[in-house]
Amino acid sequence: MFDFVARHKRLLQFALVIVIVPPFALWGVDSFQRSATMGGNAATVGEQKITEQEFNEALRQQQDRLRSVLGRSFDAARFDTPEFRGEVLEGMIAQRLLAQYAVKNGLLVDDARLREFIATHPAFQDQGKFSRSRYEDAVRSEGHVPASFEAVLRRDLMMQQISMPLSDSGITSMLQAKQAVALRLQQREVAESLVKAEEFNARVKIAPEAVQAYYDGNKAQFQVPEQVRVEYVTLNAAALEATEKIDPADIKAAYESGIARFGEPEQRQASHILIAFKSGSGAGEKAKAREKAQSLLAQVRKTPGSFADVAKNNSDDPGSAPKGGDVGFFSRGMMVKPFEDAAFSLKPGEVSDLVESDFGVHIIRLTGIKAAKVKPYEQAREEIEGELKKQRAGRKFAEGAEVFANLVYEQPDSLKPVAERFKVQIQQSGWSTRGKSEVSLLNGSKALAAMFSDDVLKNKRNSEAIEAAPGTLVSVRLLEHRPATTRAFEDVKADIGLSLVRREALALAKKQGQAQLEALKKGEAGAIGFGPAKSVTRDDPQGLRNESLTAVFRADVSKLPAYVGVELPDAYGIYRIAQVKDGSIEEAKLKGAQAELGKAGGAMEFRAFLAALRERSGVEVNKAVLEKKRDG
């Protein structure tokens, strides 16, 4: 998904098709070029540069998003590897390539389309109608203003124009779909016999020198990583907001000075009949649409009560036609301008002349008017108070952030001065490694890097002020340090011995199991005991492990019974396949499979398109940047 959608899923519960790891939400194509002169480069995309600063910021944002999703399960080390950094950078490159292509080919999104998308999206509606206050509240809650939100959305819709035709282009025949569904539904009657490794433990003898040799050759397995324990203080914008007290007089003054915000503009309800023509249609096609619309207009003017039926039977608008052409209530700015101008010039019950827009020819009937009204002060008071608290806390945080940063830097031998200045507690962490802290606030790559920096470890100073999360600053100070060590042989030799016993026992189980399997294939059943038969499918394994299920469905079943063996983590499994049945294929499943395979084909087309863009643009990647961990 695009960056904006991924980060604002509470606002937009829809997919914009392109599955890439995104860079910044608010940077447009112009800013790509402006950033080209900043610092070193992580990659070059044509004539544009992705600076190392941009890349590090994108990496931080992606890690922060994963941290918010995974919570305590987040492991910073997993998401600061060369492979993960490569995925983030590839996402940035893909987005640059698409932006360049969109601009070059004039795939721009005009104001009318942007307004229509916002006005019709459920996230911004109240009881099925667009709500400006809900729109502004939702956008504000995500840290945006409407202008920046709309700039990002315009960009994403622009790129969607590229991605959707490609992603929807995959075509799968019904025969291919039928074959795929048949494979999914095929049932195989399977019985299992396990030669368990634990049954051979008593037969395994491990010499002491073998244990010592394993320890000497695998010391990295027994290394305890470097650890630190720190104390820390935080400055948090949300905490400042909670302490703000707003004078009622200030709330009242804000209401009166911004009363226009709390008003609902006049809304109109209309029905329409649309005779559509495609964008870029020639004069002949447009003339045919107008001719048909003129005939329908004469019909509804002759019989006004037939408008809904005429719309149901003739309108090309799939959203409103089933409702007799009703498009609901809307205010100015929500519809395309020709439609809006006509609707706001009509009286209730009046039918317009033909109205032409980019979508086609409309016949509009006004069905209702809601007069403009202002939200009473008591209804708006809580909202205004919250805004004032946020504004004042934001100013205090901005001012306090500078003081916080100066105090931890200028008085580096203690966190007490900054704690006393902001009346916050000095807290302590448990033991943290370079990859993980049990304190979620300190689990980000910046904070972890600071804890292990020379300034904190060697110089015993406060760390710099770190933005550990949006609106949160933190500074850490060392309490204890444990260098990386290797566990003593005496501490681990028992565990090594058990591990070697299990490994040798599994090898013996495998050897016996393979011998039994060969005997079965030769028709020598012997004394092998199988468990009860199960009818399994790829979607319903009936308790079979993944390795076993894969082997069972790869087995040659041209002659039954068929036998197959699988090495498992704790046993050797032998499987007897006695019967194969084809499942019945339902029409709905067949169509679903055809659509799913088509999407997969479309995704391949899209990847091929990106690869072609990449080749033409001459992409270069600085691999050294991918190998370099962020220093916080």
Backbone torsions as a table, in degrees:
resi	resn	phi	psi	omega
1	MET	NA	160.5	176.4
2	PHE	-68.9	159.1	-179.5
3	ASP	-54.9	-46.4	-173.9
4	PHE	-63.8	-42.8	-179.4
5	VAL	-65.4	-43.2	-179.1
6	ALA	-60.6	-36.8	-175.8
7	ARG	-90.6	-10.5	-176.9
8	HIS	-129.7	42.7	-174.8
9	LYS	-66.7	-21.3	174.9
10	ARG	-67.6	-26.2	179.9
11	LEU	-89.3	-43.9	-171.5
12	LEU	-125.0	97.8	179.4
13	GLN	-90.8	63.4	176.6
14	PHE	-146.9	159.0	-178.2
15	ALA	-105.3	135.1	176.4
16	LEU	-101.2	32.0	165.8
17	VAL	69.3	-51.3	-172.1
18	ILE	-73.0	119.8	-178.7
19	VAL	-100.1	90.1	179.5
20	ILE	-135.7	153.0	174.5
21	VAL	-82.2	119.4	-165.3
22	PRO	-94.6	160.6	171.0
23	PRO	-90.1	-137.3	-173.4
24	PHE	-72.3	146.5	179.0
25	ALA	-78.3	-32.9	-167.6
26	LEU	-101.5	6.4	-176.0
27	TRP	-99.3	126.5	178.8
28	GLY	-94.2	-174.4	-176.8
29	VAL	-62.4	-38.4	-179.6
30	ASP	-59.5	-41.3	-176.0
31	SER	-69.5	-23.8	176.9
32	PHE	-58.1	-45.2	-177.2
33	GLN	-71.5	-37.7	-178.5
34	ARG	-64.1	-30.9	-175.5
35	SER	-79.7	-4.7	-171.2
36	ALA	-64.4	-21.7	-176.9
37	THR	-93.9	3.7	-174.4
38	MET	-90.1	115.3	169.1
39	GLY	57.5	-158.4	177.9
40	GLY	-77.0	168.9	-176.1
41	ASN	-114.1	139.1	173.4
42	ALA	-87.0	-30.8	179.6
43	ALA	-161.9	160.5	174.0
44	THR	-121.5	129.7	179.6
45	VAL	-121.0	97.4	-172.6
46	GLY	65.0	-123.8	178.9
47	GLU	-94.2	-1.3	-178.4
48	GLN	-97.0	151.0	-178.9
49	LYS	-114.4	144.3	167.0
50	ILE	-106.6	107.3	-175.5
51	THR	-73.5	159.7	177.9
52	GLU	-63.6	-33.5	177.8
53	GLN	-63.7	-45.1	177.8
54	GLU	-61.0	-46.0	-178.4
55	PHE	-61.2	-45.3	179.5
56	ASN	-61.8	-38.2	178.9
57	GLU	-67.7	-42.3	177.1
58	ALA	-62.2	-41.2	177.9
59	LEU	-62.2	-43.7	179.2
60	ARG	-61.8	-44.7	-179.2
61	GLN	-62.1	-42.0	-179.9
62	GLN	-66.2	-39.7	177.7
63	GLN	-65.5	-39.0	178.7
64	ASP	-64.6	-38.7	178.3
65	ARG	-64.5	-43.7	179.1
66	LEU	-64.5	-37.5	178.5
67	ARG	-62.6	-41.1	-179.1
68	SER	-69.1	-30.3	179.7
69	VAL	-79.8	-44.1	-173.6
70	LEU	-85.5	-21.6	179.2
71	GLY	59.7	-126.9	-176.8
72	ARG	-66.1	-20.4	-179.4
73	SER	-78.9	-8.3	-178.0
74	PHE	-66.9	128.8	176.9
75	ASP	-119.6	107.0	-174.5
76	ALA	-58.0	-34.0	-177.1
77	ALA	-64.3	-33.8	-179.5
78	ARG	-67.1	-26.6	-174.6
79	PHE	-110.9	27.0	171.3
80	ASP	-139.8	47.7	177.9
81	THR	-106.3	161.8	176.3
82	PRO	-56.5	-35.3	-179.0
83	GLU	-67.2	-45.5	-179.6
84	PHE	-66.8	-42.8	178.6
85	ARG	-61.9	-34.9	177.2
86	GLY	-64.1	-38.9	178.5
87	GLU	-64.4	-41.8	179.3
88	VAL	-62.9	-45.7	-178.8
89	LEU	-66.0	-39.3	177.9
90	GLU	-62.4	-36.3	176.0
91	GLY	-63.1	-42.4	178.3
92	MET	-63.6	-41.5	179.1
93	ILE	-63.3	-44.8	-179.6
94	ALA	-60.0	-40.8	-178.6
95	GLN	-69.0	-37.4	176.1
96	ARG	-62.6	-45.1	-179.8
97	LEU	-58.8	-43.2	-179.1
98	LEU	-68.7	-39.8	178.9
99	ALA	-63.8	-42.8	178.4
100	GLN	-61.6	-43.6	-179.5
101	TYR	-64.2	-42.7	-178.7
102	ALA	-62.8	-45.2	-179.5
103	VAL	-66.0	-43.7	-177.8
104	LYS	-62.2	-33.9	-175.9
105	ASN	-100.8	10.6	174.6
106	GLY	67.0	29.7	-179.8
107	LEU	-86.0	64.7	-175.9
108	LEU	-93.9	156.4	179.1
109	VAL	-109.2	116.8	-177.1
110	ASP	-80.7	171.4	-176.4
111	ASP	-61.6	-36.0	-176.7
112	ALA	-63.5	-44.3	-179.3
113	ARG	-67.1	-39.4	179.4
114	LEU	-62.7	-45.7	179.6
115	ARG	-62.0	-41.6	-178.1
116	GLU	-64.1	-41.7	-179.7
117	PHE	-61.6	-47.7	-178.5
118	ILE	-64.2	-43.0	-175.4
119	ALA	-66.6	-28.5	-175.4
120	THR	-101.5	-1.2	-178.3
121	HIS	-80.3	131.2	-176.1
122	PRO	-57.8	-27.8	-178.1
123	ALA	-62.2	-22.3	-176.0
124	PHE	-112.5	20.7	-178.1
125	GLN	-113.1	151.9	175.8
126	ASP	-127.1	115.6	-176.4
127	GLN	56.3	42.6	175.8
128	GLY	81.0	1.8	-178.4
129	LYS	-122.7	146.5	179.0
130	PHE	-60.2	134.0	178.5
131	SER	-122.7	112.8	-179.3
132	ARG	-62.2	-41.0	-178.4
133	SER	-64.9	-38.9	178.2
134	ARG	-65.8	-40.3	178.1
135	TYR	-60.2	-49.7	-177.2
136	GLU	-66.8	-39.6	178.6
137	ASP	-63.0	-44.1	-177.8
138	ALA	-65.1	-43.3	180.0
139	VAL	-65.9	-41.4	-179.0
140	ARG	-64.9	-37.0	-178.2
141	SER	-65.2	-19.9	178.5
142	GLU	-95.6	8.9	176.8
143	GLY	82.4	22.1	179.9
144	HIS	-119.1	169.8	164.9
145	VAL	-115.3	158.7	-176.8
146	PRO	-52.4	-38.4	-176.7
147	ALA	-62.8	-44.6	-178.9
148	SER	-71.5	-37.4	176.8
149	PHE	-59.0	-46.4	-176.3
150	GLU	-69.0	-30.9	176.8
151	ALA	-65.1	-42.4	179.0
152	VAL	-67.5	-44.6	-178.7
153	LEU	-63.8	-38.7	178.4
154	ARG	-60.5	-43.1	179.3
155	ARG	-63.7	-44.2	-177.7
156	ASP	-66.3	-39.7	177.2
157	LEU	-66.0	-35.4	177.0
158	MET	-60.5	-45.2	-179.2
159	MET	-72.2	-27.9	178.0
160	GLN	-62.9	-30.8	178.5
161	GLN	-62.8	-25.7	177.0
162	ILE	-84.3	-46.3	-169.3
163	SER	-72.9	-41.0	-172.0
164	MET	-64.5	-45.9	179.2
165	PRO	-59.8	-36.0	179.6
166	LEU	-72.4	-45.0	-177.1
167	SER	-68.2	-27.1	179.3
168	ASP	-90.6	3.9	-172.4
169	SER	-86.9	-8.9	-178.2
170	GLY	-66.6	129.5	-178.9
171	ILE	-122.9	127.4	177.8
172	THR	-123.3	131.4	-179.6
173	SER	-71.6	159.8	178.0
174	MET	-64.3	-32.7	178.6
175	LEU	-64.7	-44.0	178.1
176	GLN	-62.3	-42.1	179.3
177	ALA	-63.5	-41.1	-179.7
178	LYS	-63.5	-41.0	178.0
179	GLN	-63.6	-41.0	-179.6
180	ALA	-65.7	-43.7	-179.6
181	VAL	-66.4	-39.1	179.7
182	ALA	-60.0	-40.6	177.8
183	LEU	-64.5	-39.3	-179.7
184	ARG	-67.9	-34.3	-173.1
185	LEU	-93.3	-11.3	-178.0
186	GLN	-58.3	134.2	179.4
187	GLN	-106.1	138.5	175.1
188	ARG	-126.6	128.3	179.3
189	GLU	-83.7	116.0	-169.5
190	VAL	-125.8	138.7	171.4
191	ALA	-121.8	146.5	-172.6
192	GLU	-119.0	142.0	171.5
193	SER	-133.4	126.4	-177.3
194	LEU	-111.1	129.4	170.6
195	VAL	-98.4	100.9	-170.8
196	LYS	-81.7	137.2	-178.3
197	ALA	-63.5	-35.2	-175.6
198	GLU	-62.0	-23.6	-179.9
199	GLU	-70.0	-13.3	-178.3
200	PHE	-106.1	-0.3	-177.2
201	ASN	-54.8	-42.9	-175.6
202	ALA	-66.5	-20.8	-177.8
203	ARG	-87.2	-6.2	-175.4
204	VAL	-98.0	129.9	175.4
205	LYS	-122.2	121.4	-179.2
206	ILE	-105.3	123.3	179.7
207	ALA	-73.3	144.5	179.4
208	PRO	-54.8	-36.5	-178.6
209	GLU	-68.0	-26.8	177.0
210	ALA	-68.6	-38.6	177.2
211	VAL	-64.2	-45.1	179.6
212	GLN	-62.8	-41.2	-178.7
213	ALA	-64.2	-39.7	178.6
214	TYR	-64.3	-43.0	178.7
215	TYR	-61.0	-45.9	-178.1
216	ASP	-64.7	-33.2	-176.9
217	GLY	-89.2	-6.5	-175.8
218	ASN	-137.4	41.0	-175.4
219	LYS	-62.4	-25.3	179.4
220	ALA	-61.4	-29.1	179.3
221	GLN	-66.5	-22.6	-173.2
222	PHE	-108.5	15.9	-179.5
223	GLN	-83.0	133.0	172.9
224	VAL	-93.9	120.7	-174.3
225	PRO	-66.9	159.3	175.4
226	GLU	-58.2	140.3	-177.3
227	GLN	-136.1	151.9	173.0
228	VAL	-136.3	155.7	170.7
229	ARG	-125.3	131.2	-173.0
230	VAL	-128.2	162.9	164.8
231	GLU	-108.5	156.0	-175.5
232	TYR	-154.8	155.6	174.4
233	VAL	-127.3	152.8	-179.1
234	THR	-130.5	151.8	170.4
235	LEU	-121.7	120.5	-170.3
236	ASN	-124.8	125.3	-178.7
237	ALA	-64.0	-39.2	-179.0
238	ALA	-63.9	-38.2	178.5
239	ALA	-65.6	-38.7	177.1
240	LEU	-63.5	-40.2	-179.4
241	GLU	-61.9	-39.0	-177.8
242	ALA	-65.9	-23.7	-178.4
243	THR	-92.0	-6.2	-177.7
244	GLU	-70.3	137.0	175.2
245	LYS	-118.0	124.9	-176.4
246	ILE	-107.4	127.3	177.0
247	ASP	-64.9	129.0	178.3
248	PRO	-52.2	-33.3	180.0
249	ALA	-64.5	-34.5	178.3
250	ASP	-69.2	-35.8	178.5
251	ILE	-65.5	-44.4	-179.3
252	LYS	-63.2	-41.8	-179.7
253	ALA	-64.5	-39.7	179.2
254	ALA	-65.7	-36.8	178.0
255	TYR	-64.0	-47.3	-176.2
256	GLU	-68.8	-35.4	-179.0
257	SER	-76.6	-23.0	-179.0
258	GLY	-120.5	34.3	-172.1
259	ILE	-61.0	-27.3	-179.6
260	ALA	-61.0	-29.9	179.1
261	ARG	-64.1	-29.6	-172.6
262	PHE	-98.3	11.3	177.1
263	GLY	-97.0	151.9	172.3
264	GLU	-105.6	122.9	-178.3
265	PRO	-68.5	166.8	176.4
266	GLU	-58.1	136.9	178.1
267	GLN	-120.6	148.1	179.5
268	ARG	-128.6	144.5	176.5
269	GLN	-110.1	135.4	-178.1
270	ALA	-143.5	159.2	169.4
271	SER	-118.3	152.4	178.5
272	HIS	-145.9	159.3	171.8
273	ILE	-116.2	122.6	-177.9
274	LEU	-110.5	125.8	169.0
275	ILE	-107.3	105.7	-167.7
276	ALA	-85.2	151.6	164.4
277	PHE	-138.9	154.0	-175.5
278	LYS	-74.9	151.3	175.5
279	SER	-59.6	131.6	-179.4
280	GLY	86.3	10.4	179.8
281	SER	-64.2	151.6	178.8
282	GLY	-78.2	173.4	-177.1
283	ALA	-61.7	-36.7	-177.9
284	GLY	-63.8	-44.3	-179.8
285	GLU	-66.1	-39.3	178.4
286	LYS	-66.5	-37.3	179.6
287	ALA	-64.5	-40.2	177.3
288	LYS	-62.0	-41.4	179.0
289	ALA	-63.4	-42.8	179.6
290	ARG	-65.3	-38.9	-180.0
291	GLU	-62.4	-44.7	178.9
292	LYS	-65.6	-42.1	179.9
293	ALA	-63.4	-39.0	-179.9
294	GLN	-62.6	-38.8	178.6
295	SER	-64.6	-41.9	179.7
296	LEU	-69.1	-35.3	177.8
297	LEU	-62.4	-43.0	178.3
298	ALA	-62.0	-36.7	-179.0
299	GLN	-66.5	-44.6	-177.2
300	VAL	-75.7	-26.3	176.0
301	ARG	-73.5	-32.1	177.8
302	LYS	-73.1	-38.0	-179.7
303	THR	-129.7	83.2	-175.1
304	PRO	-56.1	-32.3	-178.0
305	GLY	-69.8	-9.3	-177.5
306	SER	-91.2	1.8	-172.6
307	PHE	-55.0	-47.2	-177.0
308	ALA	-62.5	-42.8	179.9
309	ASP	-66.5	-40.7	178.9
310	VAL	-62.7	-40.2	178.7
311	ALA	-64.3	-45.3	-179.6
312	LYS	-58.5	-39.5	-173.2
313	ASN	-89.5	-17.1	-171.5
314	ASN	-129.0	-21.4	-174.4
315	SER	-69.9	140.8	178.2
316	ASP	-92.3	9.1	177.6
317	ASP	-92.7	104.0	-175.6
318	PRO	-65.4	-21.8	-179.1
319	GLY	-77.0	-39.3	-174.6
320	SER	-102.4	-23.5	-175.9
321	ALA	-54.3	-46.7	-179.9
322	PRO	-62.8	-19.2	179.7
323	LYS	-100.4	24.1	179.5
324	GLY	71.6	22.3	179.2
325	GLY	90.2	0.6	-175.6
326	ASP	-68.7	125.2	177.5
327	VAL	-106.1	3.5	178.2
328	GLY	79.8	-170.8	179.6
329	PHE	-85.5	146.3	178.9
330	PHE	-153.3	154.1	175.9
331	SER	-111.3	176.7	-179.1
332	ARG	-63.6	141.6	-179.9
333	GLY	95.7	-6.3	-177.3
334	MET	-97.5	-22.1	-179.5
335	MET	-113.8	165.8	174.9
336	VAL	-63.5	149.5	-167.7
337	LYS	-59.2	-46.3	-179.6
338	PRO	-59.0	-40.8	179.1
339	PHE	-64.4	-47.6	-178.7
340	GLU	-60.8	-47.4	-178.8
341	ASP	-59.2	-41.5	-180.0
342	ALA	-67.4	-45.2	-177.3
343	ALA	-62.6	-37.7	-177.8
344	PHE	-82.6	-1.1	175.4
345	SER	-101.3	-6.9	-176.0
346	LEU	-91.1	159.8	170.7
347	LYS	-100.1	157.0	-179.9
348	PRO	-53.3	131.8	179.5
349	GLY	86.7	-11.0	-176.5
350	GLU	-81.8	146.2	179.5
351	VAL	-109.8	135.8	-177.1
352	SER	-77.8	167.6	164.7
353	ASP	-73.7	-175.8	178.1
354	LEU	-67.0	135.0	-179.3
355	VAL	-122.8	122.5	-177.7
356	GLU	-102.9	132.4	175.6
357	SER	-132.1	-176.0	178.3
358	ASP	-64.3	-17.5	-176.7
359	PHE	-90.7	-19.5	-177.7
360	GLY	146.1	-151.5	-178.3
361	VAL	-108.9	128.8	-177.8
362	HIS	-109.9	146.5	163.3
363	ILE	-117.4	121.9	-170.3
364	ILE	-116.8	135.3	172.7
365	ARG	-122.3	126.4	178.3
366	LEU	-81.3	127.4	-176.3
367	THR	-116.2	-9.4	-179.9
368	GLY	-171.9	156.0	177.9
369	ILE	-135.1	133.0	170.4
370	LYS	-112.2	120.1	-178.1
371	ALA	-67.3	154.0	176.5
372	ALA	-63.1	145.7	178.2
373	LYS	-148.0	160.8	-177.6
374	VAL	-112.9	134.7	177.8
375	LYS	-67.7	128.2	-179.6
376	PRO	-60.3	154.8	-177.8
377	TYR	-56.0	-42.7	-176.1
378	GLU	-63.4	-31.5	178.5
379	GLN	-77.3	-27.9	-177.2
380	ALA	-93.2	-14.6	-170.8
381	ARG	-58.4	-47.7	-176.9
382	GLU	-63.1	-40.7	179.2
383	GLU	-62.8	-43.6	-178.9
384	ILE	-66.7	-42.0	179.3
385	GLU	-60.0	-42.2	178.2
386	GLY	-63.0	-39.9	179.5
387	GLU	-66.0	-42.6	-179.8
388	LEU	-64.8	-40.4	177.4
389	LYS	-60.8	-45.5	-179.0
390	LYS	-62.9	-42.3	-179.6
391	GLN	-63.2	-47.3	-177.1
392	ARG	-69.2	-40.2	177.3
393	ALA	-64.5	-36.9	178.1
394	GLY	-62.7	-42.7	178.0
395	ARG	-64.8	-43.0	179.8
396	LYS	-63.7	-39.4	-180.0
397	PHE	-65.7	-42.4	179.8
398	ALA	-61.8	-43.2	178.7
399	GLU	-68.7	-43.2	-177.9
400	GLY	-67.4	-30.8	-178.6
401	ALA	-61.0	-40.3	179.2
402	GLU	-66.9	-42.8	178.5
403	VAL	-63.9	-44.5	179.5
404	PHE	-57.0	-50.0	-178.3
405	ALA	-62.2	-40.6	-179.5
406	ASN	-66.9	-41.7	-177.0
407	LEU	-65.0	-45.1	-178.1
408	VAL	-69.6	-23.4	179.0
409	TYR	-85.9	-44.3	-174.3
410	GLU	-79.2	-23.6	175.9
411	GLN	-121.8	72.1	-168.4
412	PRO	-76.6	-6.0	-174.9
413	ASP	-90.4	-0.6	-178.7
414	SER	-164.0	151.0	174.0
415	LEU	-94.8	-3.2	-177.2
416	LYS	-61.7	-43.3	-179.1
417	PRO	-57.6	-43.8	-178.8
418	VAL	-72.2	-34.1	177.9
419	ALA	-65.6	-42.2	179.1
420	GLU	-69.1	-37.5	-178.9
421	ARG	-63.0	-39.4	-176.3
422	PHE	-105.1	5.4	177.4
423	LYS	54.0	50.3	177.0
424	VAL	-122.1	157.8	-179.2
425	GLN	-84.9	147.3	169.8
426	ILE	-85.9	121.3	-177.5
427	GLN	-106.5	163.9	-178.9
428	GLN	-124.7	144.0	177.4
429	SER	-97.3	168.0	167.7
430	GLY	-84.3	-164.5	-179.8
431	TRP	-74.2	131.4	-179.9
432	SER	-122.2	146.9	173.5
433	THR	-103.7	177.4	178.4
434	ARG	-64.8	-18.6	-177.1
435	GLY	-105.3	-12.9	-172.6
436	LYS	-160.7	140.0	170.6
437	SER	-128.0	144.3	178.8
438	GLU	-76.7	-11.4	174.6
439	VAL	-87.5	113.6	-173.0
440	SER	-57.8	-35.3	-179.2
441	LEU	-64.2	-29.2	-177.8
442	LEU	-97.7	6.2	-174.2
443	ASN	-87.4	2.4	177.4
444	GLY	-81.4	159.8	-175.3
445	SER	-64.3	-33.2	179.7
446	LYS	-66.8	-46.8	-178.4
447	ALA	-66.3	-42.2	179.5
448	LEU	-62.8	-41.6	178.7
449	ALA	-63.2	-38.7	-179.6
450	ALA	-65.0	-40.0	-178.3
451	MET	-62.5	-29.1	-178.1
452	PHE	-107.3	14.5	179.0
453	SER	-75.1	159.1	178.5
454	ASP	-61.1	-36.2	-178.2
455	ASP	-61.2	-39.4	-179.1
456	VAL	-82.9	-46.7	-174.6
457	LEU	-75.6	-50.4	-173.6
458	LYS	-89.0	-42.4	-176.0
459	ASN	-88.6	-9.2	177.5
460	LYS	57.5	41.5	179.3
461	ARG	-109.2	164.8	170.3
462	ASN	-61.8	149.3	171.5
463	SER	-75.7	166.0	172.2
464	GLU	-66.0	168.0	174.9
465	ALA	-70.7	124.5	-175.8
466	ILE	-114.6	134.5	173.4
467	GLU	-81.8	93.1	-175.8
468	ALA	-76.0	-24.7	177.9
469	ALA	-159.9	161.8	178.5
470	PRO	-55.3	125.5	179.5
471	GLY	76.5	17.2	-178.6
472	THR	-138.7	121.6	174.4
473	LEU	-106.8	146.8	178.4
474	VAL	-142.1	147.1	171.3
475	SER	-131.7	138.6	-176.8
476	VAL	-117.3	157.0	178.7
477	ARG	-143.1	138.0	-174.5
478	LEU	-68.1	134.4	169.4
479	LEU	-105.3	-50.7	-179.8
480	GLU	-144.3	153.4	179.6
481	HIS	-135.6	131.9	174.9
482	ARG	-119.9	114.2	177.3
483	PRO	-64.3	160.0	175.7
484	ALA	-62.6	136.6	-179.3
485	THR	-136.1	163.6	174.2
486	THR	-108.1	130.0	-179.6
487	ARG	-61.2	141.1	-178.1
488	ALA	-65.2	149.4	-179.5
489	PHE	-56.6	-41.1	-178.2
490	GLU	-61.7	-30.3	-178.1
491	ASP	-76.3	-23.7	-171.9
492	VAL	-118.4	-5.9	-172.9
493	LYS	-62.6	-33.9	179.5
494	ALA	-65.6	-43.0	178.8
495	ASP	-64.9	-39.9	178.7
496	ILE	-62.6	-44.1	180.0
497	GLY	-57.7	-46.2	179.4
498	LEU	-62.4	-40.0	179.9
499	SER	-64.1	-41.4	179.1
500	LEU	-68.6	-35.4	176.5
501	VAL	-62.8	-46.1	-179.5
502	ARG	-61.7	-39.9	-179.0
503	ARG	-64.5	-45.0	-179.8
504	GLU	-68.6	-37.6	178.6
505	ALA	-63.9	-39.4	178.6
506	LEU	-65.1	-37.9	178.0
507	ALA	-63.5	-40.1	177.7
508	LEU	-66.6	-39.6	178.1
509	ALA	-63.4	-40.6	179.3
510	LYS	-64.2	-43.2	-179.0
511	LYS	-61.5	-45.8	-179.9
512	GLN	-67.4	-40.5	-179.2
513	GLY	-63.6	-41.3	179.1
514	GLN	-65.6	-36.3	177.1
515	ALA	-64.8	-42.7	178.1
516	GLN	-64.5	-38.1	179.9
517	LEU	-63.8	-44.3	179.5
518	GLU	-63.2	-37.8	178.3
519	ALA	-63.9	-42.8	178.8
520	LEU	-61.9	-41.8	-179.1
521	LYS	-65.3	-25.3	178.0
522	LYS	-88.2	0.6	179.5
523	GLY	89.0	10.0	179.6
524	GLU	-97.8	88.2	-174.7
525	ALA	-63.9	-38.7	178.8
526	GLY	61.4	-145.1	-175.8
527	ALA	-107.4	24.8	-179.5
528	ILE	-71.9	128.1	179.1
529	GLY	-104.0	127.0	177.9
530	PHE	-103.2	150.4	174.5
531	GLY	-76.1	-179.6	-179.9
532	PRO	-61.8	145.1	-179.6
533	ALA	-70.6	143.8	177.3
534	LYS	-127.1	142.8	175.1
535	SER	-95.1	111.1	-173.8
536	VAL	-115.7	152.5	169.9
537	THR	-127.1	173.0	178.4
538	ARG	-63.6	-30.0	-179.1
539	ASP	-91.5	-16.2	-178.8
540	ASP	-132.7	84.9	-172.8
541	PRO	-76.4	-6.6	178.0
542	GLN	54.6	39.6	176.0
543	GLY	90.2	-6.5	177.6
544	LEU	-68.3	141.6	176.6
545	ARG	-70.4	159.5	-176.9
546	ASN	-56.9	-42.9	-179.1
547	GLU	-62.2	-40.1	-179.0
548	SER	-69.0	-43.3	-179.1
549	LEU	-61.8	-42.4	179.4
550	THR	-61.0	-45.6	-178.8
551	ALA	-64.3	-40.5	-178.7
552	VAL	-61.5	-41.4	-177.3
553	PHE	-85.8	-8.2	172.2
554	ARG	-91.8	-11.9	-174.8
555	ALA	-66.2	145.3	175.3
556	ASP	-75.0	116.9	-177.0
557	VAL	-112.6	24.3	178.3
558	SER	-66.7	-23.3	176.3
559	LYS	-131.6	127.3	-176.9
560	LEU	-115.6	148.7	-2.1
561	PRO	-72.4	150.3	176.8
562	ALA	-110.6	150.5	-178.6
563	TYR	-126.8	145.3	178.1
564	VAL	-146.9	146.4	179.5
565	GLY	-118.4	150.0	-177.9
566	VAL	-140.4	132.1	174.3
567	GLU	-83.4	121.0	-179.3
568	LEU	-107.1	167.2	-178.6
569	PRO	-60.6	-26.6	-175.4
570	ASP	-130.7	10.7	-176.5
571	ALA	-168.0	173.5	169.2
572	TYR	-114.7	122.7	-176.2
573	GLY	-99.6	135.3	175.0
574	ILE	-116.7	132.0	-174.8
575	TYR	-126.3	130.2	177.8
576	ARG	-104.0	122.8	178.7
577	ILE	-105.5	110.8	-172.6
578	ALA	-98.8	-24.5	-174.1
579	GLN	-152.5	146.8	177.0
580	VAL	-128.6	127.5	179.2
581	LYS	-127.0	138.5	173.8
582	ASP	-87.3	134.1	179.3
583	GLY	-79.3	159.3	177.2
584	SER	-79.1	134.3	-175.7
585	ILE	-98.2	116.2	177.3
586	GLU	-82.6	149.2	-178.2
587	GLU	-60.0	-39.6	-177.6
588	ALA	-64.7	-41.7	179.4
589	LYS	-66.4	-36.3	-179.8
590	LEU	-64.7	-45.6	179.1
591	LYS	-66.5	-38.2	178.3
592	GLY	-63.3	-41.6	178.9
593	ALA	-65.5	-39.2	179.0
594	GLN	-62.1	-42.5	179.0
595	ALA	-66.3	-41.5	-178.6
596	GLU	-64.8	-43.7	178.7
597	LEU	-66.9	-34.4	176.4
598	GLY	-63.4	-40.8	178.1
599	LYS	-64.5	-40.5	178.7
600	ALA	-62.2	-40.9	176.8
601	GLY	-64.6	-39.3	177.5
602	GLY	-63.4	-38.6	178.0
603	ALA	-63.5	-38.0	176.8
604	MET	-65.4	-39.6	177.1
605	GLU	-61.2	-42.4	-178.4
606	PHE	-65.5	-42.0	177.9
607	ARG	-63.0	-37.5	177.8
608	ALA	-66.2	-38.0	178.3
609	PHE	-63.6	-44.2	178.0
610	LEU	-62.7	-40.2	179.5
611	ALA	-62.7	-38.9	178.7
612	ALA	-66.5	-42.1	176.9
613	LEU	-60.3	-41.7	-178.2
614	ARG	-62.5	-43.0	-178.5
615	GLU	-65.5	-42.3	-178.9
616	ARG	-68.8	-32.1	-173.8
617	SER	-83.8	-18.9	-179.5
618	GLY	71.8	67.1	-178.7
619	VAL	-81.9	133.8	175.2
620	GLU	-125.6	134.5	-178.1
621	VAL	-115.6	133.4	175.4
622	ASN	-86.5	97.4	-174.5
623	LYS	-65.8	-23.2	179.5
624	ALA	-63.8	-33.5	178.9
625	VAL	-65.8	-36.4	-179.4
626	LEU	-69.9	-28.1	-179.6
627	GLU	-82.6	-15.8	-172.5
628	LYS	-91.7	118.8	176.2
629	LYS	-70.1	147.8	178.4
630	ARG	-70.6	140.6	-177.0
631	ASP	-95.9	10.3	178.6
632	GLY	77.4	NA	NA
